Amino acid sequence: MKEFRYGIDYMSPEIALSLANGKIKGVINDETRDAILKCYESVKKISKGNKPVYSVNTGFGSLCTTIISKEETGKLQENLLKSHSVGVGNPVDPLIVKLMLILKVQSLCKGYSGVSLDLIERILWHIENNYLPLVPEQGSVGASGDLAPLSHLFLPLIGLGFLSKGRDNYVESIKILEKNKMAPLTLQAKEGVALINGTQFIVAHAILVSENLKNCLVNADIIAALTLEGYLGSPQPFEEKLINLRPHKGAIMTANRIRRLIKESEFIESHKECGRVQDPYSLRCIPQVHGASKAALDHLNEILECELNSVTDNPIVFDESFTLSGGNFHGQPMALPLDYVCIAASELGNISDRRTYLLLEGKWGLPPYLIEKSGLNSGFMIAQYTSAALVSENKTMCFPASADSIPTSMGQEDHVSMGSISARKALKVIENLEKILAIELLCAAQAFDFRRPLKSSDILEAIHNYIRTIIPHVKEDVVLSELIEKALNIIKNKLLVKILEGFNPL
């Protein structure tokens, strides 16, 4: 199995997911081990000295001027985990929890946090054995890092909190440790604050935001091409000469993909002389709108990859004589692009819903609501209601969380990012987007059927044929929620993307 060297190798979202899914193994090599041990020894010396160093021998937050005795530096760290475990709400998805553990190991292995090798190895034990802590989803303000969720994440290290190998069957951590003949750790100076300072909650969510939105963007192009064909839309807006006059990278990529998807289609040839001058914007402006959302994702990925390879602890320990307190834990660098991506995902759903609406109008040879004997049958009428509801729900989540800072800790932490909220709602918006695209997929495939015996491109024919192996053409009213769920599974499992990749598209 391929190995990833924590603290040394460059981490990407794909590598983080591969580590979480067990496709590659994370290891600590000798170089990293030496750096960890060296920094740990530095902290031990600091804790025995008289010089105040934040959170090593002082209180936390606004209590930073309170000096802690040498004998109580370990107790301070344990108290930090207990007092900061104030999370509320539903448990975080286990995949996100596992990513949080992986990201924390990556940061600690840079060798600037002063933790023991034993502590890191215990976190690795949780990762490798899939014993995942219960982490409530609410409670972080995104600075000083994700304090509340990270505190819950690491309660099991000291025998508190809950662990699970599944989603619901949480067991008291101490019982899992006893079952595996392991004892709770005794935290040393600085270890508690090193565990709970950082952006790992935000970044773990951002990895899934990036992965899921990337999948939605490709699916959106494929489904839009199906809609374009079913509606008998014009190929002119995708012409290379036109797009190159406003050469945004995302627009060029989208137009290239649509041209490839509709190449040599009989649908296009069939309506060359139809007299329609221009299509509505939701078809005509696919490159510009889809492309802008692609640009937002590119920006997020640039920031995300930097964050994945950063140290977000505080204070930073260079050696026993040189420590610096700063703000590397602040979530603002992630909060802003996550809010941007949230809007970008919402807009992708907005334009998808408009295309669905066009298909149901009963124009250009399509029956009203894409159903024969409309009136007796309502067809896909109410499916668009669901799409509209999801689009509206997404719009309400587009207020940027990063624009709302509420001071905490007696004003010591007087500007916070709220990046944890940015991350959570971006992920929710994308979940809604997947459902919106699923509804367009149903309607586009249905419209496609009404253009027979014409043939589309080889790619779209293969895609449509595959859809029809799972979802039948609707001849009379059925329970559509079941078909929406099937379409949603097609999108989430990247089934159309795999077909597209088989044709080596642009």
C-alpha positions in Angstrom: 0.0 0.0 0.0 1.2 3.5 -0.9 2.4 5.5 2.2 2.0 9.1 3.1 4.6 10.6 5.4 2.8 12.9 7.8 4.4 16.3 8.3 6.7 15.9 5.2 4.6 14.9 2.2 2.4 17.5 0.5 -1.3 16.9 1.4 -4.1 17.6 -1.1 -7.9 17.0 -0.7 -7.6 13.8 -2.7 -4.8 12.5 -0.5 -6.7 13.4 2.7 -9.7 11.4 1.4 -7.5 8.5 0.4 -6.1 8.4 3.9 -9.6 8.5 5.4 -10.8 5.7 3.0 -7.9 3.5 3.8 -6.5 3.6 0.2 -3.1 4.9 1.4 -1.4 4.5 4.8 -0.2 7.5 6.9 3.2 7.0 8.6 5.7 8.9 10.7 9.2 8.6 9.4 12.5 9.2 11.4 12.8 12.8 10.3 9.3 13.7 11.5 9.8 11.7 14.7 13.0 13.6 15.5 11.2 17.0 14.9 8.3 15.9 17.2 10.7 14.8 20.0 12.8 17.9 19.8 9.9 20.2 20.1 8.4 18.1 22.9 11.6 18.4 24.9 11.6 22.2 24.3 8.1 22.4 25.9 9.2 20.3 28.9 12.0 22.8 29.5 9.6 25.8 29.1 7.2 24.3 31.6 9.9 24.0 34.2 11.0 27.6 33.8 9.7 30.8 35.1 9.0 32.7 31.8 5.3 33.0 31.0 4.4 31.2 27.8 0.7 31.3 26.7 -1.2 28.1 27.5 1.9 26.3 28.7 2.0 27.9 32.1 -0.7 30.5 31.7 -4.5 30.4 31.5 -6.3 30.3 28.2 -8.1 33.2 26.2 -8.7 36.2 28.4 -7.1 34.3 31.3 -3.7 34.5 29.6 -2.3 36.6 32.4 -3.1 34.0 35.1 0.1 32.0 35.9 -0.2 28.3 36.3 2.2 26.5 38.7 4.7 24.0 37.4 2.8 21.2 39.1 -0.5 22.0 37.4 0.6 22.5 33.8 -0.7 19.0 32.9 -4.0 19.5 34.8 -4.5 22.8 32.8 -4.4 20.8 29.5 -6.9 18.3 30.7 -9.2 21.0 32.0 -9.0 22.7 28.6 -10.5 19.7 26.9 -13.2 19.4 29.5 -14.2 23.0 29.7 -14.1 23.5 25.9 -16.3 20.5 25.2 -19.5 22.6 24.8 -20.7 21.4 21.4 -24.4 21.0 20.7 -26.4 19.6 17.8 -26.3 16.4 15.7 -23.1 14.3 15.5 -20.8 15.2 12.7 -20.5 12.7 9.8 -17.9 10.0 10.6 -16.0 10.7 7.4 -15.6 14.4 8.5 -14.5 13.2 12.0 -11.9 10.9 10.5 -10.6 13.7 8.3 -10.3 16.0 11.4 -8.1 13.4 13.0 -5.9 13.1 9.9 -5.6 16.8 9.5 -4.6 17.3 13.2 -1.9 14.6 12.8 -0.6 16.4 9.7 -0.3 19.7 11.6 1.2 18.2 14.8 3.8 16.3 12.7 5.2 19.6 11.4 7.0 19.7 14.8 6.0 23.1 16.1 3.3 22.1 18.6 5.4 20.5 21.4 3.3 17.3 21.8 4.6 13.9 22.7 5.0 11.1 20.1 2.7 8.9 22.3 -0.1 11.4 21.8 0.2 11.4 18.0 0.5 7.6 17.9 -2.7 7.3 20.0 -4.5 9.5 17.4 -3.1 7.3 14.6 -4.6 4.3 16.5 -8.0 5.9 16.3 -7.6 6.5 12.6 -6.3 3.1 11.7 -8.8 1.2 13.8 -11.8 3.4 12.9 -12.7 4.3 16.5 -14.2 7.7 15.8 -15.3 10.2 18.5 -18.7 11.8 18.8 -18.3 15.4 17.7 -21.4 17.7 17.9 -21.8 19.9 14.8 -22.4 23.3 16.5 -20.3 25.4 18.8 -17.3 26.7 16.9 -16.8 30.4 16.0 -13.8 29.6 13.8 -11.2 31.2 16.1 -9.2 30.4 18.3 -9.6 27.6 15.8 -12.4 25.1 16.1 -12.2 24.8 19.9 -15.5 23.1 20.8 -15.5 20.4 18.1 -11.8 19.7 18.5 -12.3 19.3 22.3 -14.9 16.7 21.7 -12.7 15.0 19.1 -10.0 14.5 21.7 -11.9 13.7 24.8 -11.3 10.0 24.2 -7.6 10.5 24.6 -8.2 11.2 28.3 -10.9 8.5 28.7 -13.9 10.8 28.3 -16.5 11.3 25.5 -17.8 8.7 23.2 -16.5 6.5 20.4 -18.1 4.6 17.5 -17.2 2.3 14.6 -20.5 3.3 13.0 -22.8 6.3 12.8 -25.1 5.8 15.8 -23.7 3.1 18.2 -21.6 5.4 20.4 -20.0 3.8 23.4 -18.3 5.5 26.4 -14.6 5.9 25.4 -13.3 4.4 28.5 -15.1 1.1 27.7 -13.4 1.0 24.2 -10.0 1.7 25.8 -10.5 -1.0 28.4 -11.6 -3.5 25.7 -8.4 -2.9 23.9 -6.3 -3.0 27.1 -5.4 0.7 26.7 -5.3 3.4 29.4 -6.2 7.1 29.0 -3.3 9.4 28.3 -2.1 11.9 30.8 -1.7 15.2 29.0 1.6 17.1 29.3 2.3 20.8 29.1 0.7 22.4 26.0 -0.8 19.2 24.6 -4.4 20.2 25.3 -4.1 23.5 23.6 -2.2 22.0 20.7 -5.1 19.6 20.2 -7.9 22.1 20.2 -6.2 25.1 18.4 -6.6 24.8 14.7 -9.0 24.8 11.7 -9.4 21.1 11.3 -13.2 21.2 11.6 -13.5 23.8 8.9 -11.0 22.2 6.7 -12.5 18.7 7.0 -15.8 20.1 5.8 -14.1 22.0 3.1 -12.5 18.9 1.7 -16.0 17.4 1.1 -17.3 20.7 -0.2 -14.5 20.7 -2.8 -15.0 17.0 -3.7 -18.8 17.2 -3.9 -19.0 20.5 -5.8 -16.4 19.2 -8.3 -18.7 16.3 -9.0 -21.8 18.6 -9.2 -20.0 20.8 -11.8 -19.3 18.0 -14.2 -22.8 16.5 -13.7 -24.3 20.0 -14.2 -22.6 20.2 -17.6 -23.7 16.7 -18.7 -27.3 17.3 -17.6 -27.4 20.8 -19.1 -26.3 19.2 -22.4 -29.2 16.7 -22.1 -31.6 19.6 -21.5 -30.2 21.5 -24.4 -30.8 18.6 -26.7 -34.3 17.9 -25.3 -35.3 21.5 -25.7 -33.7 21.7 -29.2 -31.5 24.6 -28.0 -28.9 26.4 -30.1 -25.3 25.3 -30.1 -24.1 28.9 -31.0 -23.4 30.1 -27.4 -20.8 27.4 -27.1 -18.8 28.3 -30.2 -15.1 28.6 -29.5 -14.7 31.9 -31.4 -17.4 33.5 -29.2 -16.2 32.2 -25.9 -12.5 33.2 -26.6 -13.6 36.8 -26.8 -14.2 36.6 -23.1 -11.7 33.9 -22.2 -12.6 33.1 -18.6 -11.0 29.7 -17.8 -14.3 28.2 -16.4 -16.4 29.4 -19.4 -13.9 28.0 -21.8 -13.9 24.6 -20.0 -17.7 24.5 -19.9 -18.1 25.4 -23.6 -15.5 22.9 -24.6 -17.3 20.1 -22.7 -20.7 21.0 -24.1 -19.4 21.1 -27.6 -17.9 17.7 -27.1 -21.1 16.4 -25.6 -23.3 17.5 -28.5 -20.9 16.8 -31.3 -22.5 15.3 -34.5 -25.9 15.3 -32.9 -28.9 14.9 -35.2 -31.0 16.9 -32.8 -29.0 20.0 -33.7 -29.3 19.4 -37.5 -33.1 18.9 -37.1 -33.8 22.5 -36.1 -31.2 24.5 -37.9 -33.9 26.5 -39.8 -36.4 26.8 -36.9 -36.4 30.6 -36.9 -35.6 30.9 -33.1 -32.9 33.6 -32.7 -31.9 33.1 -29.1 -32.6 30.7 -26.2 -33.3 31.9 -22.7 -30.3 32.7 -20.5 -30.4 29.4 -18.6 -29.4 27.7 -21.8 -27.5 30.5 -23.6 -25.4 31.5 -20.6 -24.4 28.0 -19.4 -20.7 28.6 -20.1 -20.7 31.9 -18.2 -22.7 30.7 -15.1 -21.2 27.2 -14.8 -17.8 28.7 -15.5 -18.1 31.2 -12.7 -18.9 28.5 -10.3 -15.9 26.5 -11.5 -13.7 29.6 -10.8 -15.1 29.8 -7.2 -14.1 26.2 -6.7 -10.6 26.8 -8.1 -10.2 29.6 -5.6 -11.3 27.4 -2.7 -8.9 24.6 -3.7 -6.0 27.0 -3.9 -6.7 28.2 -0.3 -7.6 24.7 0.9 -4.3 23.1 -0.3 -2.3 25.8 1.6 -4.3 25.2 4.7 -3.8 21.4 4.5 -0.1 22.0 4.7 0.0 24.6 7.4 0.5 24.8 11.1 -2.6 26.3 12.7 -1.5 26.0 16.4 -0.8 28.7 18.9 1.7 29.4 20.4 4.3 28.1 18.0 7.3 26.5 19.6 10.6 27.0 17.6 12.8 26.0 20.6 12.8 26.5 24.4 14.0 30.0 24.0 11.8 31.1 21.1 8.0 30.8 21.1 5.6 33.0 19.2 2.0 33.7 19.9 0.0 34.7 16.8 -3.2 34.0 14.9 -2.5 31.0 12.6 -5.6 29.4 14.1 -8.0 32.1 12.7 -10.5 30.6 10.2 -10.9 33.7 8.0 -8.7 32.4 5.1 -11.1 29.4 4.8 -14.3 31.2 5.7 -14.3 33.7 2.8 -13.8 31.2 0.0 -16.3 28.8 1.6 -18.9 31.6 1.6 -17.9 32.3 -2.0 -18.4 28.6 -3.0 -21.7 28.5 -1.1 -23.0 31.2 -3.4 -21.5 29.5 -6.5 -23.2 26.2 -5.6 -26.5 28.0 -5.0 -26.3 29.7 -8.4 -25.6 26.3 -10.1 -28.9 25.1 -8.6 -30.7 28.3 -9.5 -29.9 28.0 -13.3 -30.6 24.2 -13.2 -34.1 24.9 -11.9 -34.7 27.4 -14.6 -33.8 24.8 -17.3 -36.2 22.4 -15.7 -38.9 25.0 -15.8 -38.2 25.5 -19.6 -38.7 21.8 -20.3 -42.1 21.8 -18.6 -43.6 24.7 -20.5 -44.8 22.6 -23.4 -42.9 24.5 -26.1 -41.1 23.3 -29.3 -42.8 20.0 -29.6 -42.6 18.9 -26.0 -45.9 18.1 -24.2 -46.8 20.2 -21.1 -45.1 18.9 -18.0 -43.4 16.3 -20.2 -46.3 13.8 -20.0 -48.8 12.5 -22.5 -52.4 13.3 -21.6 -51.5 16.2 -19.4 -54.5 17.1 -17.3 -55.3 13.6 -16.4 -51.6 13.4 -15.6 -49.6 16.1 -13.9 -46.3 14.7 -15.0 -43.3 16.5 -13.7 -45.2 19.6 -12.6 -44.7 19.2 -8.9 -41.1 17.9 -9.2 -40.3 21.4 -10.2 -42.0 22.7 -7.0 -39.5 20.6 -5.1 -36.6 22.0 -7.1 -37.9 25.6 -6.5 -38.2 24.9 -2.8 -34.6 23.6 -2.7 -33.4 26.6 -4.7 -35.1 29.0 -2.3 -33.7 27.2 0.8 -30.2 27.5 -0.7 -30.7 31.2 -1.3 -31.5 31.7 2.4 -28.1 30.1 3.3 -26.1 32.4 1.1 -25.6 35.1 3.7 -21.9 35.0 4.3 -21.2 33.7 7.8 -17.8 35.4 7.7 -19.5 38.8 7.6 -20.8 38.3 11.2 -18.2 38.4 14.0 -19.3 38.2 17.6 -16.6 38.9 20.2 -15.8 36.2 22.7 -13.6 35.6 25.8 -14.1 39.0 27.4 -13.1 40.7 24.2 -9.7 39.0 24.0 -11.0 37.2 20.9 -12.8 40.2 19.5 -12.9 39.1 15.9 -13.8 35.6 14.9 -14.4 34.1 11.5 -17.5 31.9 11.9 -15.8 29.8 9.3 -17.3 26.6 10.8 -20.8 27.9 9.9 -19.5 28.8 6.4 -18.3 25.3 6.0 -21.4 23.5 7.3 -23.9 25.5 5.2 -21.8 25.3 2.1 -21.9 21.5 2.4 -25.7 21.7 3.0 -26.2 23.9 -0.1 -24.3 21.3 -2.2 -26.5 18.5 -0.8 -29.5 20.5 -2.0 -27.8 21.2 -5.3 -27.4 17.5 -5.9 -31.2 17.0 -5.5 -31.9 20.0 -7.9 -29.7 18.5 -10.5 -31.4 15.1 -10.0 -34.8 16.7 -10.9 -33.3 18.3 -14.0 -31.8 14.9 -14.9 -35.2 13.3 -14.7 -36.8 16.0 -16.9 -34.0 16.2 -19.4 -34.0 12.4 -19.9 -37.8 12.5 -20.4 -37.6 15.4 -22.9 -34.9 13.5 -24.8 -37.3 10.6 -25.4 -39.8 12.9 -27.2 -37.2 13.6 -29.9 -37.0 10.1 -31.2 -36.2 8.7 -33.7 -33.4 11.4 -33.8 -30.1 10.4 -32.5 -27.9 12.7 -30.3 -24.1 12.4 -30.0 -22.5 9.1 -29.1 -21.7 10.3 -25.6 -25.2 11.6 -24.8 -26.8 8.5 -26.3 -24.6 6.3 -24.0 -25.5 8.5 -21.0 -29.2 8.5 -21.8 -29.3 4.8 -22.4 -27.6 4.2 -19.1 -30.2 6.4 -17.3 -32.9 4.4 -18.9 -31.5 1.2 -17.4 -32.3 2.7 -14.0 -35.1 5.1 -14.5 -37.9 4.3 -17.0 -39.7 6.8 -19.3 -42.8 8.0 -17.4 -45.9 7.4 -19.4 -48.4 8.2 -16.7 -48.2 9.6 -13.2 -46.1 7.6 -10.7 -44.6 8.3 -7.3 -41.8 10.6 -8.5 -39.9 10.8 -5.2 -38.6 7.2 -5.9 -37.3 8.3 -9.3 -35.7 11.4 -7.8 -33.9 9.3 -5.3 -32.6 7.1 -8.2 -31.4 10.1 -10.1 -29.8 11.4 -7.0 -27.8 8.2 -6.6 -26.7 8.4 -10.2 -25.2 11.9 -9.4 -23.7 11.2 -6.0 -22.0 8.0 -7.3 -20.6 9.8 -10.3 -22.1 7.2 -12.7 -22.5 9.7 -15.6 -19.1 11.2 -15.0 -17.6 7.7 -15.4 -19.3 7.3 -18.8 -18.1 10.7 -19.9 -14.5 9.8 -18.8 -14.7 6.7 -20.9 -15.0 8.8 -24.0 -11.9 10.9 -23.2 -13.7 14.2 -23.3 -12.2 17.6 -23.1 
